[in-house]
Amino acid sequence: MKLSNGETKLTSMTVKIKDTFSLNILCAEFDKELRNCCQHVYNIEHQYKAIRVLKEKMTKHDVLIHIDFSENLMCKYASEVQSVHFGASQRQLSLHTGVVYTVSQTLPICSVSDNLAHSPTGILRPVLRDIKERYPDIVNLFFLSDGPTTQYKIKDNFFMMSSIPFEFGFASVNWSYTEAGHGKGAPDGVGAVVKREADRLASHGTDITGAQQLCTLLNDNLNVQMFYIPDKEFSLSTSHNLQTIKGTMKIHQVFSNSKYVISYRDVSCFCKAPMSCNCFTPMV
Ligand SMILES: [Zn+2]
């Protein structure tokens, strides 16, 4: 650039250069950017999308079980004496709700227990037994739950998911976790229905006194498959020295197709489901 006093000065100018890529490369680049700068939003979107893909490709050999721990339920008495209503003597039950999706059916489920441990160990055996009986063709289990809370994404659960299902003859287990704070959905609705029905029964003069009795009552009155879980189901007997996986909070998918062996990764992928794939760098 030439100035009025005759001097020449160098300036830089930004210009656009036209470049041509395929749409796929552009999408992949955008995906990468989004992943780097906005991990949380990316994970929410990605997990929803992955589960949608899974639902579309499910066959008669697959089942998707969306589960969620629902808060405790107070035992109810049609006419409560004051000491029960206000005192510490009021019994509580724990509810574990879920929805079982097969290629032909959607089945709401709820387990009830007097044990308040909230561990999924309790719900797993009775539900898997029921699935095997109802749908003998099913060999691949897909679970969906919220993650960063304590009960699902811990070493005990990893051990359980890589052992118990194989005792029932399932061939693969694939557990996906929704992003923090975005795991609510159908199981929550099941919990609300169960609690409302328990309230309705109590208001019509039926005492709710324990898990087994509630289960029998609701199996007769609701379109929800109820499971009573006795205390003994909650004990996880393992002589294995379980190691905590580093970076557990980041894990969004755990896969197992042989006893005691798991692989895991930051986000879910079902491109080769029910087989595992190498997308998103799985770790063993
Ligand atoms: Zn994949």
Residues whose N, C-alpha, C, O or C-beta is under 5 A from the ligand:
A	BS01	ZN	C269 F270 C271 K272 C277 C279
